[in-house]
Amino acid sequence: MQIEEIYQTVEQDFNCVNQLISSQLSSDVPLVEKIAQYIVESGGKRMRPLLVLLTSRALNYEGDEHSKLATIIEFLHTATLLHDDVVDTSDLRRGRSTANAKWGNAPSVLVGDFLYSRAFQMMVDMQNMPIMGVLSNATNVIAEGEVFQLMNCKNPDISEADYFEVIKNKTAMLFEAASHSAAILSNASDEAQTAMKLFGLHLGLAFQLVDDMLDYIGDVETMGKNVGDDLAEGKPTLPLIYAMKHGSESDSTLIRKSIRSGDISKLKEICEAVKRCGALEYTQKAAENAYMEACKCLEVLPESPHKAALQGLAKLAVYRNK
């Protein structure tokens, strides 16, 4: 299933989400609106709000609050992107200059705060305490994940378990919150709520694993970001962790030195080392395992085009090139 087919299953819902995003970005402060619109409209896949819509429809939800929930999820995600790019000093995302590269760090952080607070205003408007509990907890865990990752930057001795803890908290948590909150909104059974919560978790893990793998085999035009960005930021991702453990001594020394310094002058050699020792295949296999776990979770759902779209979304997260 192609991504266009997946979106088509919730096309009307997605149009409502786009309208709601536009209306909720309004602000009396022109710069707030300008930066917020720039980052929201910067060409992302909007997988997380898509996950809300597909989960809701797969569970036979018939109301219209799922559009609001999808918008909240997108605002939370966008806020994290604004803050991430400042922390990581990134200048390119989705093939465009980051907000901090265009307007500076201070406005980017403050507009991220605006999006967080607007998301919580919308949560209150929904008047659904279980959903607010899921989303407020997710927001807190994501913030902890960011700090944990920051603590481990330029540390070549991070364990594989620590790496998975980082991507679970930093990336997978919002996927989990998206599918879990949508199941709550749909008044799904406890079994279905648990299954969809785990689906989001495994989907998020698979997505991040592939993202980290692509940092060593992609290119700027395809990925919309600079190849080697993770290494430049001193992030010891799974391909590097595996290569340091299973590669040659010289390759391991080279990678450790680059992680500590954030030096990407030897990026070509490091990419070759990562490929040579099987680190990319190992990371791809981990992503495929997460994908299979995600698919098992969907067994709780009745057959429908939306269930098929969720399966397709999980597959695309793993077998993609950007």
FIROMI-587076 format. One record per residue (C-alpha): x, y, z; residue in one letter; residue number from 1. Coordinates in steps of 0.25 Angstrom, whole numbers, plus 5000, padded with zeros to 4 digits. Layout:
BEGIN
+------+------+------+------+-----+
!   c1 !   c2 !   c3 ! code ! pos !
+------+------+------+------+-----+
!    X !    Y !    Z !    A ! NUM !
...
+------+------+------+------+-----+
This chain:
BEGIN
+------+------+------+------+-----+
!   c1 !   c2 !   c3 ! code ! pos !
+------+------+------+------+-----+
! 5000 ! 5000 ! 5000 !    M !   1 !
! 5005 ! 5014 ! 4996 !    Q !   2 !
! 5005 ! 5026 ! 5005 !    I !   3 !
! 4995 ! 5033 ! 4996 !    E !   4 !
! 4985 ! 5021 ! 4998 !    E !   5 !
! 4987 ! 5021 ! 5013 !    I !   6 !
! 4983 ! 5036 ! 5013 !    Y !   7 !
! 4971 ! 5034 ! 5004 !    Q !   8 !
! 4965 ! 5025 ! 5015 !    T !   9 !
! 4963 ! 5037 ! 5024 !    V !  10 !
! 4964 ! 5048 ! 5013 !    E !  11 !
! 4952 ! 5056 ! 5019 !    Q !  12 !
! 4957 ! 5055 ! 5033 !    D !  13 !
! 4970 ! 5060 ! 5029 !    F !  14 !
! 4964 ! 5072 ! 5022 !    N !  15 !
! 4957 ! 5075 ! 5035 !    C !  16 !
! 4971 ! 5074 ! 5043 !    V !  17 !
! 4978 ! 5083 ! 5033 !    N !  18 !
! 4967 ! 5094 ! 5035 !    Q !  19 !
! 4967 ! 5092 ! 5050 !    L !  20 !
! 4982 ! 5094 ! 5050 !    I !  21 !
! 4981 ! 5106 ! 5042 !    S !  22 !
! 4971 ! 5113 ! 5051 !    S !  23 !
! 4978 ! 5109 ! 5064 !    Q !  24 !
! 4991 ! 5115 ! 5059 !    L !  25 !
! 4985 ! 5129 ! 5060 !    S !  26 !
! 4992 ! 5139 ! 5069 !    S !  27 !
! 4991 ! 5153 ! 5072 !    D !  28 !
! 5007 ! 5153 ! 5071 !    V !  29 !
! 5010 ! 5152 ! 5056 !    P !  30 !
! 5024 ! 5145 ! 5058 !    L !  31 !
! 5017 ! 5134 ! 5066 !    V !  32 !
! 5008 ! 5131 ! 5055 !    E !  33 !
! 5019 ! 5133 ! 5044 !    K !  34 !
! 5028 ! 5123 ! 5051 !    I !  35 !
! 5017 ! 5113 ! 5055 !    A !  36 !
! 5012 ! 5113 ! 5041 !    Q !  37 !
! 5026 ! 5111 ! 5035 !    Y !  38 !
! 5029 ! 5099 ! 5043 !    I !  39 !
! 5015 ! 5092 ! 5042 !    V !  40 !
! 5014 ! 5094 ! 5027 !    E !  41 !
! 5029 ! 5090 ! 5024 !    S !  42 !
! 5025 ! 5077 ! 5017 !    G !  43 !
! 5025 ! 5066 ! 5028 !    G !  44 !
! 5017 ! 5053 ! 5027 !    K !  45 !
! 5008 ! 5056 ! 5039 !    R !  46 !
! 5009 ! 5042 ! 5042 !    M !  47 !
! 5005 ! 5044 ! 5057 !    R !  48 !
! 4992 ! 5051 ! 5054 !    P !  49 !
! 4989 ! 5041 ! 5043 !    L !  50 !
! 4991 ! 5030 ! 5053 !    L !  51 !
! 4980 ! 5037 ! 5062 !    V !  52 !
! 4970 ! 5037 ! 5050 !    L !  53 !
! 4973 ! 5023 ! 5045 !    L !  54 !
! 4972 ! 5017 ! 5059 !    T !  55 !
! 4959 ! 5024 ! 5062 !    S !  56 !
! 4953 ! 5020 ! 5049 !    R !  57 !
! 4958 ! 5006 ! 5051 !    A !  58 !
! 4951 ! 5005 ! 5064 !    L !  59 !
! 4938 ! 5010 ! 5058 !    N !  60 !
! 4938 ! 5024 ! 5064 !    Y !  61 !
! 4927 ! 5033 ! 5058 !    E !  62 !
! 4929 ! 5046 ! 5065 !    G !  63 !
! 4937 ! 5058 ! 5061 !    D !  64 !
! 4947 ! 5060 ! 5073 !    E !  65 !
! 4957 ! 5051 ! 5066 !    H !  66 !
! 4961 ! 5063 ! 5057 !    S !  67 !
! 4964 ! 5072 ! 5070 !    K !  68 !
! 4972 ! 5060 ! 5076 !    L !  69 !
! 4980 ! 5059 ! 5063 !    A !  70 !
! 4983 ! 5074 ! 5063 !    T !  71 !
! 4987 ! 5073 ! 5078 !    I !  72 !
! 4997 ! 5062 ! 5074 !    I !  73 !
! 5002 ! 5070 ! 5063 !    E !  74 !
! 5005 ! 5082 ! 5071 !    F !  75 !
! 5012 ! 5074 ! 5082 !    L !  76 !
! 5021 ! 5068 ! 5071 !    H !  77 !
! 5024 ! 5081 ! 5065 !    T !  78 !
! 5027 ! 5088 ! 5078 !    A !  79 !
! 5037 ! 5077 ! 5081 !    T !  80 !
! 5043 ! 5079 ! 5067 !    L !  81 !
! 5045 ! 5094 ! 5070 !    L !  82 !
! 5052 ! 5091 ! 5083 !    H !  83 !
! 5060 ! 5079 ! 5077 !    D !  84 !
! 5066 ! 5088 ! 5066 !    D !  85 !
! 5071 ! 5098 ! 5076 !    V !  86 !
! 5077 ! 5087 ! 5085 !    V !  87 !
! 5083 ! 5080 ! 5073 !    D !  88 !
! 5087 ! 5093 ! 5066 !    T !  89 !
! 5081 ! 5087 ! 5054 !    S !  90 !
! 5080 ! 5096 ! 5041 !    D !  91 !
! 5073 ! 5087 ! 5032 !    L !  92 !
! 5060 ! 5079 ! 5034 !    R !  93 !
! 5051 ! 5073 ! 5023 !    R !  94 !
! 5059 ! 5080 ! 5012 !    G !  95 !
! 5057 ! 5094 ! 5018 !    R !  96 !
! 5064 ! 5103 ! 5027 !    S !  97 !
! 5060 ! 5101 ! 5042 !    T !  98 !
! 5053 ! 5111 ! 5049 !    A !  99 !
! 5065 ! 5114 ! 5058 !    N ! 100 !
! 5073 ! 5116 ! 5046 !    A ! 101 !
! 5064 ! 5126 ! 5040 !    K ! 102 !
! 5059 ! 5134 ! 5053 !    W ! 103 !
! 5069 ! 5130 ! 5064 !    G ! 104 !
! 5068 ! 5121 ! 5076 !    N ! 105 !
! 5060 ! 5130 ! 5085 !    A ! 106 !
! 5048 ! 5131 ! 5076 !    P ! 107 !
! 5048 ! 5117 ! 5072 !    S ! 108 !
! 5048 ! 5112 ! 5087 !    V ! 109 !
! 5037 ! 5122 ! 5090 !    L ! 110 !
! 5028 ! 5118 ! 5079 !    V ! 111 !
! 5030 ! 5103 ! 5083 !    G ! 112 !
! 5025 ! 5108 ! 5096 !    D ! 113 !
! 5013 ! 5114 ! 5089 !    F ! 114 !
! 5009 ! 5101 ! 5082 !    L ! 115 !
! 5010 ! 5093 ! 5095 !    Y ! 116 !
! 5001 ! 5102 ! 5102 !    S ! 117 !
! 4991 ! 5103 ! 5090 !    R ! 118 !
! 4991 ! 5088 ! 5090 !    A ! 119 !
! 4987 ! 5088 ! 5105 !    F ! 120 !
! 4977 ! 5098 ! 5103 !    Q ! 121 !
! 4971 ! 5089 ! 5093 !    M ! 122 !
! 4972 ! 5077 ! 5102 !    M ! 123 !
! 4964 ! 5084 ! 5113 !    V ! 124 !
! 4953 ! 5088 ! 5102 !    D ! 125 !
! 4952 ! 5073 ! 5100 !    M ! 126 !
! 4948 ! 5070 ! 5114 !    Q ! 127 !
! 4953 ! 5056 ! 5114 !    N ! 128 !
! 4962 ! 5054 ! 5126 !    M ! 129 !
! 4967 ! 5040 ! 5122 !    P ! 130 !
! 4972 ! 5046 ! 5109 !    I ! 131 !
! 4978 ! 5058 ! 5116 !    M ! 132 !
! 4985 ! 5048 ! 5126 !    G ! 133 !
! 4991 ! 5040 ! 5114 !    V ! 134 !
! 4996 ! 5053 ! 5107 !    L ! 135 !
! 5001 ! 5060 ! 5119 !    S ! 136 !
! 5009 ! 5048 ! 5123 !    N ! 137 !
! 5015 ! 5046 ! 5109 !    A ! 138 !
! 5019 ! 5061 ! 5108 !    T ! 139 !
! 5027 ! 5059 ! 5122 !    N ! 140 !
! 5033 ! 5046 ! 5117 !    V ! 141 !
! 5038 ! 5052 ! 5104 !    I ! 142 !
! 5044 ! 5064 ! 5112 !    A ! 143 !
! 5051 ! 5053 ! 5120 !    E ! 144 !
! 5056 ! 5046 ! 5108 !    G ! 145 !
! 5062 ! 5059 ! 5102 !    E ! 146 !
! 5070 ! 5061 ! 5115 !    V ! 147 !
! 5074 ! 5046 ! 5115 !    F ! 148 !
! 5079 ! 5047 ! 5101 !    Q ! 149 !
! 5086 ! 5060 ! 5104 !    L ! 150 !
! 5093 ! 5054 ! 5116 !    M ! 151 !
! 5098 ! 5042 ! 5107 !    N ! 152 !
! 5103 ! 5051 ! 5095 !    C ! 153 !
! 5118 ! 5049 ! 5092 !    K ! 154 !
! 5118 ! 5037 ! 5101 !    N ! 155 !
! 5122 ! 5025 ! 5092 !    P ! 156 !
! 5120 ! 5015 ! 5104 !    D ! 157 !
! 5105 ! 5016 ! 5104 !    I ! 158 !
! 5098 ! 5002 ! 5104 !    S ! 159 !
! 5089 ! 4997 ! 5094 !    E ! 160 !
! 5078 ! 4997 ! 5105 !    A ! 161 !
! 5080 ! 5011 ! 5108 !    D ! 162 !
! 5079 ! 5014 ! 5093 !    Y ! 163 !
! 5066 ! 5007 ! 5093 !    F ! 164 !
! 5061 ! 5015 ! 5105 !    E ! 165 !
! 5064 ! 5028 ! 5098 !    V ! 166 !
! 5057 ! 5025 ! 5086 !    I ! 167 !
! 5045 ! 5019 ! 5093 !    K ! 168 !
! 5044 ! 5032 ! 5102 !    N ! 169 !
! 5048 ! 5042 ! 5091 !    K ! 170 !
! 5041 ! 5037 ! 5079 !    T ! 171 !
! 5032 ! 5025 ! 5081 !    A ! 172 !
! 5025 ! 5031 ! 5093 !    M ! 173 !
! 5017 ! 5041 ! 5084 !    L ! 174 !
! 5013 ! 5030 ! 5074 !    F ! 175 !
! 5008 ! 5022 ! 5086 !    E ! 176 !
! 5000 ! 5034 ! 5092 !    A ! 177 !
! 4994 ! 5036 ! 5078 !    A ! 178 !
! 4988 ! 5022 ! 5076 !    S ! 179 !
! 4985 ! 5020 ! 5091 !    H ! 180 !
! 4978 ! 5033 ! 5092 !    S ! 181 !
! 4970 ! 5030 ! 5080 !    A ! 182 !
! 4966 ! 5017 ! 5085 !    A ! 183 !
! 4961 ! 5024 ! 5098 !    I ! 184 !
! 4953 ! 5034 ! 5090 !    L ! 185 !
! 4947 ! 5022 ! 5082 !    S ! 186 !
! 4942 ! 5016 ! 5095 !    N ! 187 !
! 4949 ! 5003 ! 5091 !    A ! 188 !
! 4950 ! 4991 ! 5101 !    S ! 189 !
! 4962 ! 4991 ! 5111 !    D ! 190 !
! 4968 ! 4980 ! 5102 !    E ! 191 !
! 4967 ! 4989 ! 5089 !    A ! 192 !
! 4973 ! 5001 ! 5097 !    Q ! 193 !
! 4985 ! 4993 ! 5101 !    T ! 194 !
! 4987 ! 4987 ! 5088 !    A ! 195 !
! 4987 ! 5000 ! 5081 !    M ! 196 !
! 4996 ! 5006 ! 5091 !    K ! 197 !
! 5006 ! 4996 ! 5088 !    L ! 198 !
! 5004 ! 4997 ! 5073 !    F ! 199 !
! 5008 ! 5012 ! 5074 !    G ! 200 !
! 5020 ! 5008 ! 5083 !    L ! 201 !
! 5025 ! 4998 ! 5073 !    H ! 202 !
! 5022 ! 5007 ! 5061 !    L ! 203 !
! 5030 ! 5018 ! 5067 !    G ! 204 !
! 5042 ! 5009 ! 5070 !    L ! 205 !
! 5042 ! 5004 ! 5056 !    A ! 206 !
! 5041 ! 5018 ! 5051 !    F ! 207 !
! 5053 ! 5023 ! 5059 !    Q ! 208 !
! 5062 ! 5011 ! 5056 !    L ! 209 !
! 5060 ! 5013 ! 5041 !    V ! 210 !
! 5063 ! 5028 ! 5043 !    D ! 211 !
! 5076 ! 5025 ! 5050 !    D ! 212 !
! 5080 ! 5015 ! 5040 !    M ! 213 !
! 5077 ! 5025 ! 5028 !    L ! 214 !
! 5087 ! 5035 ! 5035 !    D ! 215 !
! 5098 ! 5026 ! 5029 !    Y ! 216 !
! 5092 ! 5022 ! 5015 !    I ! 217 !
! 5083 ! 5034 ! 5011 !    G ! 218 !
! 5086 ! 5047 ! 5005 !    D ! 219 !
! 5081 ! 5062 ! 5007 !    V ! 220 !
! 5072 ! 5062 ! 4995 !    E ! 221 !
! 5065 ! 5049 ! 4999 !    T ! 222 !
! 5065 ! 5051 ! 5014 !    M ! 223 !
! 5063 ! 5066 ! 5015 !    G ! 224 !
! 5074 ! 5067 ! 5026 !    K ! 225 !
! 5089 ! 5066 ! 5026 !    N ! 226 !
! 5095 ! 5052 ! 5025 !    V ! 227 !
! 5103 ! 5050 ! 5038 !    G ! 228 !
! 5095 ! 5060 ! 5046 !    D ! 229 !
! 5094 ! 5049 ! 5058 !    D ! 230 !
! 5109 ! 5047 ! 5058 !    L ! 231 !
! 5112 ! 5062 ! 5057 !    A ! 232 !
! 5103 ! 5064 ! 5070 !    E ! 233 !
! 5111 ! 5052 ! 5077 !    G ! 234 !
! 5099 ! 5043 ! 5077 !    K ! 235 !
! 5102 ! 5028 ! 5078 !    P ! 236 !
! 5091 ! 5022 ! 5071 !    T ! 237 !
! 5089 ! 5007 ! 5069 !    L ! 238 !
! 5098 ! 5006 ! 5056 !    P ! 239 !
! 5109 ! 5012 ! 5063 !    L ! 240 !
! 5107 ! 5004 ! 5076 !    I ! 241 !
! 5107 ! 4991 ! 5068 !    Y ! 242 !
! 5119 ! 4995 ! 5059 !    A ! 243 !
! 5128 ! 4999 ! 5072 !    M ! 244 !
! 5125 ! 4985 ! 5078 !    K ! 245 !
! 5126 ! 4976 ! 5065 !    H ! 246 !
! 5135 ! 4984 ! 5056 !    G ! 247 !
! 5150 ! 4984 ! 5055 !    S ! 248 !
! 5158 ! 4991 ! 5066 !    E ! 249 !
! 5162 ! 5002 ! 5057 !    S ! 250 !
! 5148 ! 5004 ! 5052 !    D ! 251 !
! 5143 ! 5004 ! 5067 !    S ! 252 !
! 5154 ! 5014 ! 5071 !    T ! 253 !
! 5151 ! 5024 ! 5059 !    L ! 254 !
! 5136 ! 5023 ! 5063 !    I ! 255 !
! 5138 ! 5026 ! 5078 !    R ! 256 !
! 5147 ! 5038 ! 5074 !    K ! 257 !
! 5137 ! 5044 ! 5065 !    S ! 258 !
! 5126 ! 5042 ! 5075 !    I ! 259 !
! 5134 ! 5049 ! 5086 !    R ! 260 !
! 5138 ! 5060 ! 5077 !    S ! 261 !
! 5126 ! 5062 ! 5068 !    G ! 262 !
! 5136 ! 5062 ! 5057 !    D ! 263 !
! 5130 ! 5057 ! 5043 !    I ! 264 !
! 5142 ! 5059 ! 5035 !    S ! 265 !
! 5144 ! 5044 ! 5034 !    K ! 266 !
! 5129 ! 5042 ! 5031 !    L ! 267 !
! 5131 ! 5034 ! 5018 !    K ! 268 !
! 5141 ! 5024 ! 5026 !    E ! 269 !
! 5131 ! 5023 ! 5037 !    I ! 270 !
! 5119 ! 5020 ! 5027 !    C ! 271 !
! 5128 ! 5009 ! 5021 !    E ! 272 !
! 5131 ! 5003 ! 5035 !    A ! 273 !
! 5117 ! 5003 ! 5038 !    V ! 274 !
! 5113 ! 4996 ! 5025 !    K ! 275 !
! 5125 ! 4986 ! 5026 !    R ! 276 !
! 5122 ! 4980 ! 5040 !    C ! 277 !
! 5107 ! 4978 ! 5037 !    G ! 278 !
! 5102 ! 4989 ! 5046 !    A ! 279 !
! 5092 ! 4994 ! 5036 !    L ! 280 !
! 5086 ! 4980 ! 5034 !    E ! 281 !
! 5085 ! 4978 ! 5050 !    Y ! 282 !
! 5078 ! 4991 ! 5051 !    T ! 283 !
! 5068 ! 4988 ! 5040 !    Q ! 284 !
! 5065 ! 4975 ! 5046 !    K ! 285 !
! 5062 ! 4981 ! 5059 !    A ! 286 !
! 5052 ! 4991 ! 5052 !    A ! 287 !
! 5046 ! 4979 ! 5045 !    E ! 288 !
! 5044 ! 4972 ! 5058 !    N ! 289 !
! 5037 ! 4984 ! 5064 !    A ! 290 !
! 5028 ! 4984 ! 5051 !    Y ! 291 !
! 5024 ! 4970 ! 5053 !    M ! 292 !
! 5021 ! 4973 ! 5068 !    E ! 293 !
! 5012 ! 4985 ! 5063 !    A ! 294 !
! 5005 ! 4976 ! 5053 !    C ! 295 !
! 5002 ! 4966 ! 5064 !    K ! 296 !
! 4995 ! 4977 ! 5072 !    C ! 297 !
! 4985 ! 4980 ! 5060 !    L ! 298 !
! 4979 ! 4966 ! 5062 !    E ! 299 !
! 4969 ! 4972 ! 5072 !    V ! 300 !
! 4963 ! 4980 ! 5061 !    L ! 301 !
! 4952 ! 4976 ! 5051 !    P ! 302 !
! 4955 ! 4975 ! 5037 !    E ! 303 !
! 4954 ! 4989 ! 5030 !    S ! 304 !
! 4961 ! 4998 ! 5020 !    P ! 305 !
! 4966 ! 5006 ! 5032 !    H ! 306 !
! 4972 ! 4994 ! 5039 !    K ! 307 !
! 4979 ! 4991 ! 5025 !    A ! 308 !
! 4984 ! 5005 ! 5025 !    A ! 309 !
! 4990 ! 5004 ! 5039 !    L ! 310 !
! 4997 ! 4991 ! 5034 !    Q ! 311 !
! 5002 ! 4999 ! 5022 !    G ! 312 !
! 5007 ! 5010 ! 5030 !    L ! 313 !
! 5015 ! 5001 ! 5039 !    A ! 314 !
! 5021 ! 4994 ! 5027 !    K ! 315 !
! 5024 ! 5008 ! 5021 !    L ! 316 !
! 5031 ! 5012 ! 5033 !    A ! 317 !
! 5041 ! 5001 ! 5032 !    V ! 318 !
! 5043 ! 5000 ! 5017 !    Y ! 319 !
! 5046 ! 5014 ! 5013 !    R ! 320 !
! 5057 ! 5022 ! 5008 !    N ! 321 !
! 5054 ! 5035 ! 5015 !    K ! 322 !
+------+------+------+------+-----+
